[in-house]
Amino acid sequence: MDYKSDIEIARAAVKRPIQDIGAKLGIGSDDLLPYGHDKAKVSQRFINSVQDRVDGKLILVTAINPTPAGEGKTTTTVGLGDGLNAIGKKAAVCIREASLGPCFGMKGGAAGGGYAQVVPMEDMNLHFTGDFHAITSAHNLLAAMIDNHIYWGNELEIDIRRVVWRRVLDMNDRSLRQITTSLGGVANGFPRETGFDITVASEVMAILCLARNLADLEKRLGDIIVAYRRDRSPVYCRDIKADGAMTVLLKDAMQPNLVQTLENNPAFVHGGPFANIAHGCNSVTATTTALKLADYVVTEAGFGADLGAEKFMNIKCRKAGIAPSCVVIVATVRAMKMNGGVAKADLGAENVAAVEKGCANLGRHIENIKSFGVPVVVAINHFVTDTDAEVEAVKAYVSTQGSEAILCKHWALGSEGILDLAARVAEIADAGQADFAPIYPDDMGLFAKIETIATQIYRADAVIADTKIRDQLRQWEEQGYGHLPVCMAKTQYSFTTDSNLRGAPTGHSIPVREVRLSAGAGFIVVICGEIMTMPGLPRIPSAEAIRLNAEGQIEGLF
């Protein structure tokens, strides 16, 4: 087979009108708001009309810790959705939208790859239906109204040293991490120190992804704590009277987006919080709607299972009242070799010993997922350089962990290459083996929740947090926020906070640098190690290679 890039494959796709894709799920054209011919939003009216239906089975796709060798989690999610449809099941895919930051930085797009993609790929990886722009605008409207309130007399007596609401931008820009605003004289307001986060780290993004409907959205927006007074009492978004206007800006963004896979199967693409600095899951609205319309819903959680899957289980499932029937952990022979100490340049050579050594990372993820009471299958995402002996080494290791690994060739073959996994996942889901439960209860103390994740998921010996952080957590408990789950912000590359420690390290600790209360979203953000909520661009950003060709087509986007 001749090699084609992801964008070339996507461009050659034979897409069906989005109304045909909606019809597969019983969504009439009157309930689709088209954005061109190949994407549409699903109306809230329709979503409301299907709430009394029985849910289908939920399949979560997660992965080992990401490496430069590549894992292919989104590709496997899309491929599995196509595979389930190919064996006669009614299945839908639910994934996140792509942030512009990684697309122009180094990670690339978020539409899958090869012959397991969601299309239109270019639109999905760029402005799509404008949801991220709406979230950015709503977030920054609140920031502007806070400063405006202070400028016009500060009736709420906000302590300008304790304004906690930062601004956001959907682009990697390290120069904006810490800034001073309102310079230039009296007419520009009161100078203060603040900064920018990337849009996918915004509490507004988290709220949109966890809200059930517009009424719930507006309430959650109103619950956002934006600042504190000198007596440390909180000032809320509703005190600034911004929640109504923010809801208006988010009205259309709240509706899930419907698109299609290369094989013309339905895919919901909605919301996009990062899993290393936010909760890493697509919207509750999209997932719960898909569960009412399909017998099997395949969704993913960002980065490795220690981040995305943990937050999916402890935050999204807890708040949405949903539970996975089966979890698929994606791994590659190449990534096992990197975890076993092989350099990227040497991954093409057979090295069974390195594969076996690197499987420890996979084994820890299997054990962690099982601790939630959910059965696990490993998908070996195939690369052409994989040898039979290396593949068998992964399969043999996984069998010792009480699970099974299935070789998948969906990148090259589409649904045809993933039929075995689809059949096994459907069999497990239908058998009702899952007995899901989060790993900590609501009434556990906030610091104890952090320790539970650090020790049980990351295998750390201890959590390091100074008195100021512990006191802040106790204060939030006293204010009635102790029942909230915690959202860990940590490097995605390792179980530790050191991105260079691959495999399954032990004997480490988790340093907590900062904690943030996301009262509207309903969780505590715990920032660990050196992780940044505004990423920077790499030395050679992907943006340098992105351009239009002579035919007006996009080149360099992948």
TAZI-V812566 format. One record per residue. N is the residue number from 1. SS is DSSP state (h for helix, s for strand, l for the rest). Layout:
# TAZI-V812566
N	SS
N	SS
This chain:
# TAZI-V812566
1	l
2	l
3	l
4	l
5	l
6	h
7	h
8	h
9	h
10	h
11	h
12	l
13	l
14	l
15	l
16	l
17	l
18	h
19	h
20	h
21	h
22	h
23	h
24	h
25	l
26	l
27	l
28	l
29	h
30	h
31	h
32	s
33	s
34	s
35	l
36	l
37	l
38	l
39	l
40	s
41	s
42	s
43	l
44	h
45	h
46	h
47	h
48	h
49	h
50	l
51	l
52	l
53	l
54	l
55	l
56	l
57	s
58	s
59	s
60	s
61	s
62	s
63	s
64	l
65	l
66	l
67	l
68	l
69	l
70	l
71	l
72	l
73	h
74	h
75	h
76	h
77	h
78	h
79	h
80	h
81	h
82	h
83	h
84	h
85	h
86	h
87	l
88	l
89	l
90	l
91	s
92	s
93	s
94	s
95	s
96	l
97	l
98	l
99	l
100	h
101	h
102	h
103	h
104	h
105	l
106	l
107	l
108	l
109	l
110	l
111	l
112	s
113	s
114	l
115	l
116	s
117	s
118	s
119	s
120	l
121	h
122	h
123	h
124	h
125	h
126	l
127	l
128	l
129	l
130	l
131	h
132	h
133	h
134	h
135	h
136	h
137	h
138	h
139	h
140	h
141	h
142	h
143	h
144	h
145	h
146	h
147	h
148	h
149	h
150	h
151	h
152	l
153	l
154	l
155	l
156	l
157	l
158	s
159	s
160	s
161	s
162	s
163	s
164	l
165	l
166	l
167	s
168	s
169	s
170	l
171	l
172	l
173	l
174	h
175	h
176	h
177	l
178	l
179	s
180	s
181	s
182	l
183	l
184	l
185	l
186	h
187	h
188	h
189	l
190	l
191	l
192	s
193	s
194	s
195	l
196	s
197	s
198	s
199	h
200	h
201	h
202	l
203	h
204	h
205	h
206	h
207	h
208	h
209	h
210	h
211	l
212	l
213	l
214	h
215	h
216	h
217	h
218	h
219	h
220	h
221	h
222	h
223	l
224	l
225	s
226	s
227	s
228	s
229	s
230	l
231	l
232	l
233	l
234	s
235	s
236	s
237	h
238	h
239	h
240	h
241	l
242	l
243	h
244	h
245	h
246	h
247	h
248	h
249	h
250	h
251	l
252	l
253	l
254	l
255	l
256	l
257	s
258	s
259	s
260	s
261	s
262	l
263	l
264	l
265	l
266	s
267	s
268	s
269	s
270	l
271	l
272	l
273	l
274	l
275	l
276	l
277	l
278	l
279	l
280	l
281	s
282	l
283	l
284	h
285	h
286	h
287	h
288	h
289	h
290	h
291	h
292	h
293	h
294	l
295	l
296	s
297	s
298	s
299	s
300	s
301	s
302	l
303	l
304	l
305	h
306	h
307	h
308	h
309	h
310	h
311	h
312	h
313	h
314	h
315	h
316	h
317	h
318	h
319	h
320	h
321	l
322	l
323	l
324	l
325	l
326	s
327	s
328	s
329	s
330	s
331	s
332	l
333	h
334	h
335	h
336	h
337	h
338	h
339	h
340	l
341	l
342	l
343	l
344	h
345	h
346	h
347	l
348	l
349	l
350	l
351	l
352	h
353	h
354	h
355	h
356	h
357	h
358	h
359	h
360	h
361	h
362	h
363	h
364	h
365	h
366	h
367	h
368	h
369	h
370	h
371	l
372	l
373	l
374	l
375	l
376	s
377	s
378	s
379	s
380	s
381	s
382	l
383	l
384	l
385	l
386	l
387	l
388	h
389	h
390	h
391	h
392	h
393	h
394	h
395	h
396	h
397	h
398	h
399	h
400	h
401	l
402	l
403	l
404	s
405	s
406	s
407	s
408	s
409	l
410	h
411	h
412	h
413	h
414	h
415	h
416	h
417	h
418	h
419	h
420	h
421	h
422	h
423	h
424	h
425	h
426	h
427	h
428	h
429	h
430	h
431	h
432	l
433	l
434	l
435	l
436	l
437	l
438	l
439	l
440	l
441	l
442	l
443	l
444	l
445	l
446	h
447	h
448	h
449	h
450	h
451	h
452	h
453	h
454	h
455	h
456	h
457	l
458	l
459	l
460	l
461	l
462	s
463	s
464	s
465	l
466	l
467	h
468	h
469	h
470	h
471	h
472	h
473	h
474	h
475	h
476	h
477	h
478	h
479	h
480	h
481	h
482	l
483	l
484	l
485	s
486	s
487	s
488	s
489	s
490	l
491	l
492	l
493	l
494	l
495	l
496	l
497	l
498	l
499	l
500	l
501	l
502	l
503	l
504	l
505	l
506	l
507	l
508	l
509	s
510	s
511	s
512	s
513	s
514	s
515	s
516	s
517	s
518	s
519	l
520	l
521	l
522	l
523	s
524	s
525	s
526	s
527	s
528	s
529	l
530	l
531	l
532	l
533	l
534	l
535	l
536	l
537	l
538	l
539	l
540	l
541	l
542	h
543	h
544	h
545	h
546	l
547	s
548	s
549	l
550	l
551	l
552	l
553	l
554	s
555	s
556	l
557	l
558	l
